[in-house]
Amino acid sequence: MTEEILKKAERGEQLTGTDILTLLQRKEEKDELFAAARRTREKVMGNKVFTYGFVYFSTYCKNSCSFCYFRHENSLAPRYRKEKENIVRTAVRLRDSGVNLIDLTTGDDPYYTGHPDRLAEIVRAVRENTGLGVMVSPGVLDQNGIRAIAHAGADWYALYQETYDRQLFGRLRLQQSYEARMRAKLFARAQGLLIEEGLLTGVSDTAESRTMALLEMRKIGFDQVRVMTFIPQEGAPLAGTGKAGDFEDELMTIAVMRLLFPDALIPASLDVDGLDGLEARLNAGASVVTSIVAPKEGYAGVANSVRDIDDGYRTISGIQSTLGRCGLTCASAEEYRHWIEERKRISCAC
Ligand code: SF4
């Protein structure tokens, strides 16, 4: 059964909900799934992967997501808001190390969301000083905020629903609006920004709920799609069902995403379990290495706020041997810029 579904996907035929559910559930056939995902990536990307530098420049947040270390109430989480000069210097350092894009991330910090001109100033400065693609992940922005980052030169707006099951959403993103989050990313697309969606697994989600999410995500046609495994966080209330080291659901979802969204980008995040988990995620069909962090600059990760950062493993040089074992190599900034321009051209034509 799995073999037939994989052939169907590789022929470019649309998979049904039942097909998707079958692929997500057949753990005993995961190796065939991963192999099909790698073939699909190779058809589109050859042996190249893109690399994203991560600049988490404000860890303040007004929200109380039950899964998050940086939720407002957690007094254990380190709080900082970096100055523009520091952010730009770090972004340039990441650019010089070879990353293709700077991912400018904050908590849902009213200092920025309430004053989008401040955010736009940082986007503009990073864009002008690095010449790289820029992704902005600042939480829910209003329409003025989205227009401001688009005008300042951002390429991407990343905003994660984490689940399309509204009841589960209510338990994860406490007292937040599902609809407002969804509207913000669709408005961003209408402003010419590429958009990224993300799911979280290991949080009482099921193969059925992930199937429903993937079907909805396919209708919207996101430009980048990610899934990450929940890591229990000190000081956050959600215990979840994810056990450290058990990332099978995440890997199988990456592979199914690869088949469903052959032209979209899919991250292998260093944020879940550092360099250790990179090879498995790339072998499941991921096409971007994300959460590369400049060491010793005092910047945090999100799910793993310190792991592998200051010892330099979450760097371009730190990932080279893993890429080599996977038969992959880093794309140049020009190749990434070309991908972005093509993708925007196609998105605008839709
Ligand atoms: S996930 Fe984002 S919005 Fe939610 S508490 Fe954490 S930093 Fe804030």
Residues whose N, C-alpha, C, O or C-beta is under 5 A from the ligand:
A	BS01	SF4	C61 N63 S64 C65 C68 F70 R71 H72 G107 D108
